[in-house]
Amino acid sequence: MPALLNWLLRLLPTNPICLRLVAGGSRRWRHLVIRGAYLAVMIGVMLFILLASLGGASMSMRALAASSASIFQITSYVQVLLICLLTPVFMAGAIVHESSPKTWDILLTTPLNSLQIVLGNLFGRYFFVLALLLSSLPLFALLQMFGGVPGRTIIASYVIAAMSALVVAAIAVTLSVDRRGGRRAVFVFYVVVVLYLTATFILDANLRMAVPSTAGVAAYSTTWLTPLNPFLAIQALLSPSTYVVTGEWSESWWSRQWMGNPISSFNWLCVVISLVLIVYSTLRVRILAIRASGGSLLHKIFRIAPKLATERAARGVGHNPVAWRESHQRRSVGSILARWGFLAVGLAVLIVILAVHSSALVDNSPQAMINAGTSQTRSLIIALLFAETIIIVLTAINLSATAVSREREDGSLDLILTTPIQPGPYLAGKHRGLVRYLLPMILLPVISMLIIAAYVMLFDPAPQTRTMSTGQVVETPLVMPSASLGFALVFIPFIAFCVMVGLHWSIRSKGTIGSIVAAVIIILVFIGLLGTCALAAGHNIPVFGVLMTTLSPGNIILTIGDPVEWFRDSWRSDSSGQTVRTMLVIGGLISGLIYVLIAWAMHRSMTRTFMMTVRRLSGTN
């Protein structure tokens, strides 16, 4: 075989690292579960939206064709969201295992060159993301059979999802090459993805300009941020009548390409960024020195050791030393600034949003302007609360899912088991300490909801009017104070439940990566199924449907956008909305008690099986 052809083949098709990752991952039960769960979620979302869109109409081909476009649009958003969340799961091995200096020492002694090592690590794991995308292709092909969805649009949506995953995969490999990966990097991955998508979406919503539309609905123009966000690119692709790509740009080629073709600009931008990261990783892989572990910054600068390490007074640890340890072992200047800064920045952003909304509502303003301003402010509040909730949930899962498995890996669990502490106090201390550590972050959405409720009740901004299909005219404030109170009642117990789920898988898993992945998948599936069923119940079942909606904090946030539509039948039975307001508070209280009981039952079960599970996994990592 010619040397050049052999060199090209070993870049990807016969790359031993790529083949090892594909062959090994294809046999793993975890990857099979992820692929099955992904397909189950996609099928469930598609069927549920199909049944909800048809309603009581006959399931004819005309009805299917009319609803296929909306089904494809929502399913495409869900697909991009799942790909953004699952790509770090598949790339976790590159971040954690391959970033170990020992692993790189072994790889660098092989006959593989730098480019082959980088491409093998990248595409060996990127293969599974592409497999997820291709597995859902038959579902979209069925929608095309119904009519209303062009094949070119389906392919374009798949390309956007694939390019988004490619950038995330390239970043993961770069972190691995830089030796900056670690167990916390998986969590940082999720946080950065959520913050980036949310920030660009909120900025784009503020920069949009209204444009004339022939479709009879409000239309807005794309912005310079559209090619920087996969969801904005999908929106420009699937909603050209409401998110319009205008042609009024300057004569420069860059402006015409960037603003006039946001979808192709997004795809090419992802390709360029990935190529730059691959080139950087290739050049960096052999010349980067392994960072030597040293002492503190004081020791490095002055060559002295801090005296307080041996002279400080003993600290009180309370009645449960495990709870104190969990809430204090991560305390550093960076973590304190991160947690309290998260609270301060979130409150500051909310206050700015409410101030802008209050200044925009002047006396004698037309009702149409009031409705438009209220809808835009609601969208910003929903985006802000959703971002905060997702970050808090992921942080709680990351910390709790590594609380026990981390101690098993470093051997400290064996030492703890030699002490007189029993499984019950040990698990209770873990749970209490983690919730106490996360308390500044958990309080942010709760305080935000209460601030919004106080703003609505004290300043009494102009309500938004809505005419229902029955002819009833109802008025709804910016956010119903009862929804804020219901959210505050259910959110903290819900986070306590998430922490307990993470602890459960931390005990049952051998390593931290397996426990994080399992806990994230369980919580995502639980929230997805519960949210979908509860929202449908709130839409179609009077009174009792409102109680079911409060089972998920995300549902309460989502109903802020249009409470009349989400609780349609409840508003029809009581146009004043008093029943909905009362049920939101009662439902929040009941849902909070349900999550407390579930967490207590899980704690009892984990206490009974703790010793058996720990002994079964003893000596493994």
C-alpha positions as CSV (number, residue, x, y, z in Angstrom):
1,M,0.0,0.0,0.0
2,P,1.4,3.5,-0.9
3,A,2.6,5.4,2.2
4,L,0.5,8.4,1.4
5,L,-2.7,6.3,1.2
6,N,-1.8,4.5,4.4
7,W,-1.3,7.8,6.1
8,L,-4.7,9.1,5.0
9,L,-6.5,5.9,6.0
10,R,-5.0,6.0,9.5
11,L,-6.3,9.5,10.0
12,L,-9.9,8.2,10.3
13,P,-11.1,5.0,8.6
14,T,-8.4,2.8,10.1
15,N,-7.4,5.0,13.0
16,P,-6.8,2.6,16.0
17,I,-8.0,5.1,18.6
18,C,-11.2,5.7,16.6
19,L,-11.8,2.0,16.1
20,R,-11.2,1.3,19.8
21,L,-13.6,3.9,20.9
22,V,-16.3,2.9,18.5
23,A,-16.0,-0.8,19.2
24,G,-15.8,-0.4,22.9
25,G,-18.6,2.2,23.2
26,S,-20.9,0.1,21.0
27,R,-20.8,-2.7,23.5
28,R,-21.5,-0.6,26.6
29,W,-24.9,-0.8,28.2
30,R,-24.8,2.9,29.1
31,H,-24.5,4.0,25.4
32,L,-27.4,1.6,24.5
33,V,-29.6,3.2,27.2
34,I,-28.8,6.7,26.0
35,R,-29.6,5.8,22.4
36,G,-32.8,4.1,23.5
37,A,-33.8,7.0,25.7
38,Y,-33.1,9.5,23.0
39,L,-35.3,7.7,20.5
40,A,-38.0,7.2,23.2
41,V,-38.1,11.0,23.9
42,M,-38.2,11.9,20.2
43,I,-41.0,9.4,19.5
44,G,-42.9,10.5,22.6
45,V,-42.7,14.2,21.8
46,M,-43.8,13.6,18.2
47,L,-46.7,11.4,19.1
48,F,-47.9,13.7,21.9
49,I,-47.7,16.8,19.7
50,L,-49.5,15.0,16.9
51,L,-52.4,13.9,19.2
52,A,-52.6,17.4,20.8
53,S,-52.6,19.2,17.5
54,L,-55.3,17.0,16.1
55,G,-57.5,17.3,19.2
56,G,-60.9,15.9,18.5
57,A,-60.6,16.1,14.7
58,S,-60.6,13.0,12.6
59,M,-57.2,11.6,11.8
60,S,-57.3,12.2,8.1
61,M,-54.5,12.9,5.7
62,R,-55.5,16.5,5.4
63,A,-55.3,16.9,9.2
64,L,-51.9,15.2,9.3
65,A,-50.5,17.4,6.5
66,A,-51.8,20.5,8.3
67,S,-50.1,19.5,11.6
68,S,-46.9,18.0,10.3
69,A,-45.2,21.4,9.9
70,S,-45.7,22.4,13.5
71,I,-44.7,18.9,14.7
72,F,-41.5,19.1,12.7
73,Q,-40.7,22.5,14.1
74,I,-41.1,21.6,17.7
75,T,-39.4,18.2,17.3
76,S,-36.4,20.0,15.6
77,Y,-36.0,22.2,18.6
78,V,-36.1,19.2,20.9
79,Q,-33.5,17.4,18.8
80,V,-31.0,20.3,18.9
81,L,-31.6,20.6,22.7
82,L,-31.0,16.9,23.3
83,I,-27.9,16.9,21.1
84,C,-26.4,19.9,23.0
85,L,-27.1,18.1,26.3
86,L,-25.9,14.6,25.2
87,T,-22.8,15.5,23.4
88,P,-20.9,16.3,26.6
89,V,-22.0,12.9,27.9
90,F,-20.2,11.1,25.0
91,M,-17.2,13.5,25.2
92,A,-16.9,13.0,29.0
93,G,-14.3,10.3,28.4
94,A,-12.1,12.6,26.4
95,I,-12.3,15.3,29.1
96,V,-11.7,13.0,32.1
97,H,-9.7,9.9,31.0
98,E,-7.7,11.1,28.0
99,S,-6.7,14.3,29.8
100,S,-4.8,12.3,32.4
101,P,-1.0,12.8,31.9
102,K,-0.5,9.0,32.2
103,T,-2.8,8.4,29.3
104,W,-1.1,10.9,27.2
105,D,2.3,9.5,28.1
106,I,1.2,6.1,26.7
107,L,-0.4,7.6,23.5
108,L,2.7,9.6,22.7
109,T,4.9,6.5,22.7
110,T,2.8,4.9,20.0
111,P,3.6,5.2,16.2
112,L,0.6,7.5,15.8
113,N,1.3,11.1,14.9
114,S,-0.3,14.1,16.6
115,L,-3.1,14.6,14.0
116,Q,-4.1,10.9,14.2
117,I,-4.3,11.1,18.0
118,V,-6.5,14.2,17.9
119,L,-8.8,13.0,15.1
120,G,-9.1,9.5,16.7
121,N,-10.2,11.0,20.0
122,L,-12.6,13.5,18.3
123,F,-14.4,11.3,15.7
124,G,-14.3,8.2,17.8
125,R,-16.8,9.8,20.2
126,Y,-18.4,12.1,17.7
127,F,-19.5,8.9,15.9
128,F,-22.1,8.2,18.6
129,V,-23.6,11.7,18.3
130,L,-24.0,11.2,14.5
131,A,-25.6,7.8,15.3
132,L,-28.2,9.5,17.5
133,L,-29.0,11.9,14.7
134,L,-29.3,9.2,12.1
135,S,-31.5,7.0,14.3
136,S,-34.2,9.7,14.4
137,L,-34.2,10.2,10.6
138,P,-37.0,7.7,9.9
139,L,-39.3,9.8,12.2
140,F,-38.8,12.9,10.1
141,A,-39.2,10.8,7.0
142,L,-42.7,9.9,8.2
143,L,-43.5,13.6,8.6
144,Q,-42.4,14.2,5.0
145,M,-44.9,11.5,3.9
146,F,-47.7,13.4,5.6
147,G,-46.8,16.5,3.6
148,G,-45.9,20.1,4.5
149,V,-42.2,19.4,5.3
150,P,-39.7,19.7,2.5
151,G,-36.8,17.2,2.4
152,R,-34.3,20.1,2.1
153,T,-35.6,21.6,5.4
154,I,-35.1,18.2,7.2
155,I,-31.6,17.9,5.9
156,A,-30.8,21.5,6.9
157,S,-32.0,20.9,10.5
158,Y,-29.9,17.8,10.7
159,V,-26.8,19.7,9.5
160,I,-27.4,22.4,12.2
161,A,-27.6,19.8,14.9
162,A,-24.5,18.0,13.6
163,M,-22.4,21.2,13.4
164,S,-23.4,22.1,16.9
165,A,-22.3,18.8,18.2
166,L,-19.0,19.1,16.2
167,V,-18.0,22.3,18.0
168,V,-18.8,20.8,21.4
169,A,-16.7,17.7,20.6
170,A,-13.8,19.8,19.3
171,I,-13.8,21.9,22.5
172,A,-13.8,18.7,24.6
173,V,-10.7,17.3,22.8
174,T,-9.0,20.7,23.1
175,L,-9.5,20.6,26.9
176,S,-8.2,17.0,26.9
177,V,-5.0,18.0,25.0
178,D,-4.5,21.0,27.3
179,R,-4.7,18.8,30.3
180,R,-7.4,21.1,31.6
181,G,-10.1,18.4,31.8
182,G,-11.4,16.8,34.9
183,R,-14.5,15.5,36.6
184,R,-15.7,19.1,37.1
185,A,-15.2,19.9,33.4
186,V,-18.3,17.9,32.5
187,F,-20.4,20.1,34.7
188,V,-18.7,23.2,33.4
189,F,-19.6,22.0,29.9
190,Y,-23.3,22.0,30.7
191,V,-23.2,25.3,32.5
192,V,-21.3,27.0,29.6
193,V,-23.7,25.6,27.0
194,V,-26.7,26.8,28.9
195,L,-25.3,30.2,29.6
196,Y,-24.2,30.7,26.1
197,L,-27.5,29.7,24.5
198,T,-29.6,31.7,27.0
199,A,-27.4,34.8,26.7
200,T,-27.4,34.9,22.9
201,F,-31.2,34.2,22.8
202,I,-32.0,37.0,25.3
203,L,-29.8,39.5,23.4
204,D,-31.3,38.5,20.1
205,A,-34.8,39.0,21.5
206,N,-33.9,42.6,22.5
207,L,-32.1,43.4,19.2
208,R,-34.9,42.2,16.9
209,M,-36.7,44.8,14.8
210,A,-40.3,44.6,13.7
211,V,-40.7,44.2,9.9
212,P,-43.8,44.1,7.6
213,S,-45.4,40.7,7.2
214,T,-47.9,39.4,4.7
215,A,-48.8,36.4,6.9
216,G,-51.0,38.5,9.3
217,V,-48.7,37.8,12.3
218,A,-46.0,39.8,14.1
219,A,-42.7,39.4,12.3
220,Y,-39.2,40.4,13.4
221,S,-35.9,40.5,11.5
222,T,-32.8,38.4,12.2
223,T,-29.9,39.9,13.9
224,W,-26.1,39.5,13.9
225,L,-26.5,37.0,16.7
226,T,-28.6,34.6,14.6
227,P,-25.6,32.7,13.2
228,L,-24.2,32.3,16.7
229,N,-27.0,30.2,18.2
230,P,-28.3,26.9,16.8
231,F,-31.8,27.6,18.1
232,L,-31.9,30.9,16.3
233,A,-30.6,29.3,13.1
234,I,-33.3,26.7,13.4
235,Q,-35.9,29.4,14.0
236,A,-34.7,31.3,10.9
237,L,-35.0,28.0,8.9
238,L,-38.4,26.9,10.2
239,S,-40.2,30.2,10.8
240,P,-39.3,32.4,7.8
241,S,-42.6,34.3,8.0
242,T,-42.1,35.5,11.7
243,Y,-38.2,35.5,11.9
244,V,-37.5,37.2,8.6
245,V,-34.1,37.3,6.9
246,T,-34.1,40.7,5.3
247,G,-31.8,41.8,2.5
248,E,-31.2,45.4,3.6
249,W,-27.5,45.1,4.3
250,S,-24.4,46.9,3.2
251,E,-22.6,46.0,0.0
252,S,-19.7,44.2,1.7
253,W,-19.5,40.5,1.1
254,W,-19.2,39.7,4.8
255,S,-22.4,41.5,5.7
256,R,-24.4,39.9,2.9
257,Q,-23.2,36.4,3.9
258,W,-23.4,36.8,7.7
259,M,-26.8,38.6,7.8
260,G,-28.4,37.4,4.6
261,N,-27.6,33.7,5.0
262,P,-27.6,33.0,8.8
263,I,-28.0,29.2,8.4
264,S,-25.1,28.7,6.1
265,S,-23.1,31.2,8.2
266,F,-23.8,29.1,11.3
267,N,-22.7,25.9,9.7
268,W,-19.5,27.4,8.2
269,L,-18.7,29.1,11.5
270,C,-18.9,25.7,13.3
271,V,-16.6,24.1,10.7
272,V,-14.0,26.9,11.0
273,I,-14.0,26.9,14.8
274,S,-13.6,23.1,14.8
275,L,-10.7,23.2,12.3
276,V,-9.0,25.9,14.4
277,L,-9.3,23.8,17.5
278,I,-8.1,20.7,15.7
279,V,-5.1,22.5,14.4
280,Y,-4.4,24.0,17.8
281,S,-4.7,20.5,19.5
282,T,-2.4,18.9,16.9
283,L,0.3,21.5,17.5
284,R,-0.1,21.4,21.2
285,V,-0.3,17.7,21.9
286,R,3.4,17.0,22.0
287,I,4.9,20.3,23.1
288,L,2.7,20.9,26.2
289,A,4.6,20.1,29.4
290,I,2.7,18.3,32.1
291,R,1.8,20.8,34.8
292,A,3.6,20.0,38.0
293,S,1.5,19.9,41.0
294,G,2.8,22.3,43.6
295,G,1.8,23.9,46.9
296,S,-0.2,27.0,47.5
297,L,0.4,30.3,45.8
298,L,2.0,31.6,49.0
299,H,4.5,28.7,48.9
300,K,5.3,29.2,45.2
301,I,5.9,33.0,45.5
302,F,7.7,33.2,48.9
303,R,8.9,29.6,49.2
304,I,7.3,29.3,52.6
305,A,4.5,27.3,54.0
306,P,1.5,28.9,55.7
307,K,1.8,28.6,59.5
308,L,-2.0,28.6,59.9
309,A,-2.0,25.1,58.5
310,T,-0.8,23.7,61.8
311,E,-1.9,26.5,64.2
312,R,-5.5,27.3,63.4
313,A,-8.1,26.6,66.1
314,A,-10.5,23.6,65.9
315,R,-13.8,24.3,64.1
316,G,-17.2,23.2,65.4
317,V,-18.8,20.7,63.0
318,G,-22.3,20.5,64.5
319,H,-24.3,17.4,65.2
320,N,-23.5,15.8,61.8
321,P,-19.9,16.1,60.7
322,V,-20.8,14.7,57.3
323,A,-23.2,17.6,56.6
324,W,-20.5,20.1,57.7
325,R,-17.9,18.5,55.5
326,E,-20.1,18.5,52.4
327,S,-21.0,22.2,52.9
328,H,-17.4,23.3,53.6
329,Q,-15.0,21.1,51.7
330,R,-15.6,23.0,48.4
331,R,-15.5,26.4,50.0
332,S,-12.9,28.6,48.4
333,V,-12.8,32.1,47.1
334,G,-13.8,31.0,43.7
335,S,-16.7,28.9,44.8
336,I,-18.0,31.6,47.1
337,L,-17.8,34.2,44.4
338,A,-19.4,31.9,41.9
339,R,-22.4,31.0,44.1
340,W,-23.1,34.4,45.5
341,G,-22.2,36.1,42.2
342,F,-24.8,33.9,40.5
343,L,-27.4,35.1,43.0
344,A,-26.3,38.8,42.6
345,V,-26.1,38.7,38.8
346,G,-29.5,37.0,38.4
347,L,-31.3,39.5,40.6
348,A,-29.6,42.4,38.8
349,V,-30.7,41.1,35.4
350,L,-34.3,40.6,36.7
351,I,-34.4,44.1,38.2
352,V,-33.3,45.6,34.9
353,I,-36.0,43.7,33.0
354,L,-38.7,44.9,35.4
355,A,-37.4,48.5,35.3
356,V,-37.4,48.5,31.5
357,H,-41.0,47.1,31.5
358,S,-42.2,49.7,34.0
359,S,-40.7,52.6,32.1
360,A,-42.2,51.3,28.8
361,L,-45.7,51.4,30.2
362,V,-46.8,55.0,30.2
363,D,-50.3,56.5,30.8
364,N,-52.8,56.3,28.0
365,S,-50.7,53.7,26.1
366,P,-52.6,51.8,23.5
367,Q,-53.7,48.3,24.6
368,A,-51.9,46.7,21.7
369,M,-48.6,48.3,22.8
370,I,-49.2,47.1,26.4
371,N,-49.9,43.6,25.2
372,A,-46.7,43.6,23.0
373,G,-44.6,45.0,25.9
374,T,-46.0,42.5,28.4
375,S,-45.4,39.5,26.0
376,Q,-41.8,40.5,25.4
377,T,-41.1,41.0,29.1
378,R,-42.6,37.6,29.8
379,S,-40.4,36.0,27.2
380,L,-37.3,37.5,28.9
381,I,-38.4,36.4,32.3
382,I,-39.1,32.8,31.1
383,A,-35.7,32.6,29.4
384,L,-34.0,33.9,32.6
385,L,-35.8,31.6,35.0
386,F,-35.3,28.6,32.7
387,A,-31.6,29.2,32.5
388,E,-31.3,29.6,36.3
389,T,-33.3,26.5,36.9
390,I,-31.3,24.3,34.4
391,I,-28.0,25.5,35.9
392,I,-29.1,24.8,39.5
393,V,-30.5,21.3,38.6
394,L,-27.3,20.4,36.7
395,T,-25.1,21.7,39.6
396,A,-27.1,19.7,42.1
397,I,-26.9,16.6,40.1
398,N,-23.1,17.0,39.5
399,L,-22.3,17.5,43.2
400,S,-24.7,14.8,44.5
401,A,-23.8,12.2,41.9
402,T,-20.1,12.5,42.8
403,A,-20.6,12.8,46.6
404,V,-20.1,9.0,47.3
405,S,-18.5,7.7,44.1
406,R,-15.7,10.3,44.4
407,E,-14.9,9.0,47.9
408,R,-14.9,5.4,46.5
409,E,-12.4,6.4,43.8
410,D,-9.9,8.1,46.2
411,G,-10.3,5.5,48.9
412,S,-11.7,7.9,51.6
413,L,-15.0,5.9,51.7
414,D,-13.2,2.9,53.2
415,L,-11.8,5.2,55.9
416,I,-15.3,6.7,56.6
417,L,-16.8,3.2,57.0
418,T,-14.4,2.4,59.8
419,T,-15.9,5.2,61.9
420,P,-18.9,4.7,64.2
421,I,-21.1,6.7,61.8
422,Q,-24.1,4.8,60.5
423,P,-25.6,4.8,56.9
424,G,-28.6,6.8,57.9
425,P,-26.7,9.8,59.4
426,Y,-24.1,9.5,56.7
427,L,-26.7,9.9,53.8
428,A,-28.7,12.5,55.7
429,G,-25.5,14.5,56.2
430,K,-24.6,14.3,52.5
431,H,-28.1,15.4,51.5
432,R,-28.3,18.2,54.1
433,G,-24.7,19.5,53.4
434,L,-25.2,19.6,49.6
435,V,-28.5,21.5,49.9
436,R,-26.9,23.9,52.3
437,Y,-24.0,24.4,50.0
438,L,-26.3,25.1,47.0
439,L,-28.7,27.4,49.0
440,P,-27.4,30.7,47.6
441,M,-28.1,29.4,44.1
442,I,-31.4,27.7,45.0
443,L,-32.7,31.0,46.5
444,L,-32.2,32.9,43.2
445,P,-35.3,31.7,41.2
446,V,-37.4,31.7,44.5
447,I,-36.5,35.3,45.4
448,S,-36.9,36.3,41.7
449,M,-40.4,34.9,41.6
450,L,-41.3,36.7,44.9
451,I,-39.9,40.0,43.6
452,I,-42.0,39.6,40.5
453,A,-45.1,39.0,42.6
454,A,-44.3,42.0,44.8
455,Y,-43.8,44.1,41.6
456,V,-47.2,43.1,40.2
457,M,-49.1,43.7,43.4
458,L,-47.5,46.9,44.5
459,F,-46.9,48.8,41.3
460,D,-49.9,47.2,39.5
461,P,-48.7,47.5,35.9
462,A,-51.3,47.5,33.1
463,P,-52.6,44.0,32.6
464,Q,-52.7,42.2,29.3
465,T,-56.1,41.6,27.8
466,R,-56.9,38.3,26.0
467,T,-60.0,37.3,24.1
468,M,-60.8,33.6,24.3
469,S,-62.5,31.6,21.6
470,T,-65.7,31.7,23.6
471,G,-65.7,35.5,23.4
472,Q,-64.7,36.1,27.0
473,V,-62.3,38.9,27.6
474,V,-59.8,38.2,30.4
475,E,-57.1,40.3,32.0
476,T,-53.8,38.7,33.1
477,P,-51.0,40.6,34.9
478,L,-47.3,40.3,33.9
479,V,-47.0,37.2,36.1
480,M,-49.8,35.9,38.4
481,P,-48.5,36.3,42.0
482,S,-50.1,32.9,42.8
483,A,-47.8,31.3,40.2
484,S,-44.8,32.9,41.9
485,L,-45.9,31.6,45.2
486,G,-46.6,28.1,43.8
487,F,-43.1,28.0,42.3
488,A,-41.5,29.1,45.5
489,L,-43.3,26.2,47.4
490,V,-42.2,23.5,45.0
491,F,-38.7,24.5,43.8
492,I,-36.7,23.8,47.0
493,P,-38.3,20.3,47.6
494,F,-37.7,19.6,43.9
495,I,-34.0,20.4,44.2
496,A,-33.8,18.2,47.3
497,F,-35.3,15.4,45.2
498,C,-32.7,15.9,42.5
499,V,-30.0,15.7,45.1
500,M,-31.4,12.5,46.4
501,V,-31.5,11.0,42.9
502,G,-27.8,12.0,42.4
503,L,-26.9,10.4,45.7
504,H,-28.7,7.2,44.8
505,W,-26.7,6.8,41.6
506,S,-23.5,7.9,43.3
507,I,-23.8,4.9,45.6
508,R,-24.7,2.4,42.9
509,S,-22.1,3.5,40.3
510,K,-18.4,2.6,40.3
511,G,-17.1,6.0,39.1
512,T,-18.1,9.6,39.0
513,I,-18.7,9.7,35.3
514,G,-21.1,6.8,35.3
515,S,-23.0,8.3,38.3
516,I,-23.3,11.7,36.6
517,V,-24.5,10.3,33.3
518,A,-27.1,8.0,34.9
519,A,-28.5,10.8,37.2
520,V,-28.7,13.3,34.4
521,I,-30.5,10.9,32.1
522,I,-33.0,9.9,34.8
523,I,-33.8,13.5,35.7
524,L,-34.1,14.6,32.1
525,V,-36.5,11.7,31.3
526,F,-38.4,12.3,34.5
527,I,-38.8,16.1,33.8
528,G,-39.6,15.5,30.1
529,L,-42.3,12.9,30.7
530,L,-43.8,14.7,33.7
531,G,-43.7,18.1,32.1
532,T,-45.4,16.9,28.9
533,C,-48.2,15.0,30.6
534,A,-48.8,17.7,33.2
535,L,-48.9,20.5,30.6
536,A,-51.4,18.5,28.6
537,A,-53.5,18.0,31.7
538,G,-53.4,21.7,32.6
539,H,-54.5,22.5,29.0
540,N,-57.5,20.1,28.8
541,I,-58.6,19.3,32.4
542,P,-60.3,22.0,34.4
543,V,-59.1,22.7,38.0
544,F,-57.3,19.3,38.5
545,G,-55.1,20.0,35.5
546,V,-53.7,23.1,37.3
547,L,-52.7,20.9,40.2
548,M,-50.9,18.5,37.9
549,T,-49.0,21.4,36.2
550,T,-47.4,22.4,39.5
551,L,-45.6,19.0,39.7
552,S,-42.7,20.4,37.7
553,P,-41.2,23.9,38.4
554,G,-40.5,24.1,34.6
555,N,-44.2,23.8,33.9
556,I,-45.0,26.8,36.1
557,I,-42.3,28.9,34.4
558,L,-43.6,27.9,31.0
559,T,-47.2,28.9,31.8
560,I,-46.1,32.4,32.6
561,G,-46.0,33.1,28.8
562,D,-49.7,32.6,28.2
563,P,-51.6,31.4,31.3
564,V,-54.9,31.7,29.6
565,E,-53.9,29.2,26.9
566,W,-52.1,26.8,29.1
567,F,-55.1,26.7,31.5
568,R,-57.7,27.1,28.8
569,D,-60.5,24.9,30.2
570,S,-60.0,26.3,33.7
571,W,-60.4,29.8,32.5
572,R,-63.5,28.9,30.5
573,S,-65.1,27.6,33.7
574,D,-64.1,30.7,35.7
575,S,-63.2,33.7,33.6
576,S,-62.1,35.7,36.6
577,G,-59.2,33.3,37.0
578,Q,-59.7,33.0,40.8
579,T,-59.8,29.2,40.6
580,V,-56.6,29.0,38.6
581,R,-54.8,31.3,41.1
582,T,-56.0,29.3,44.1
583,M,-55.1,25.9,42.5
584,L,-51.6,27.2,41.7
585,V,-50.9,27.9,45.4
586,I,-52.5,24.7,46.6
587,G,-50.8,22.6,43.9
588,G,-47.4,24.1,44.7
589,L,-47.9,23.1,48.4
590,I,-49.0,19.6,47.5
591,S,-46.3,19.1,45.0
592,G,-43.7,20.2,47.5
593,L,-44.9,17.7,50.0
594,I,-44.9,15.0,47.4
595,Y,-41.2,15.7,46.6
596,V,-40.4,15.7,50.3
597,L,-42.1,12.3,50.8
598,I,-40.3,10.9,47.7
599,A,-36.9,12.1,49.0
600,W,-37.7,10.6,52.5
601,A,-38.7,7.3,51.0
602,M,-35.5,7.2,48.8
603,H,-33.4,7.9,51.9
604,R,-35.0,5.1,53.8
605,S,-34.5,2.7,50.9
606,M,-30.8,3.8,50.4
607,T,-30.2,3.4,54.1
608,R,-31.4,-0.2,54.1
609,T,-29.3,-1.2,51.1
610,F,-26.3,1.0,51.7
611,M,-23.9,-1.6,53.3
612,M,-24.8,-4.3,50.8
613,T,-24.2,-2.0,47.8
614,V,-20.9,-0.6,49.2
615,R,-19.6,-4.1,49.9
616,R,-20.6,-5.2,46.4
617,L,-18.6,-2.4,44.8
618,S,-15.8,-2.5,47.3
619,G,-12.4,-2.3,45.7
620,T,-13.7,-1.1,42.3
621,N,-13.3,2.2,40.6
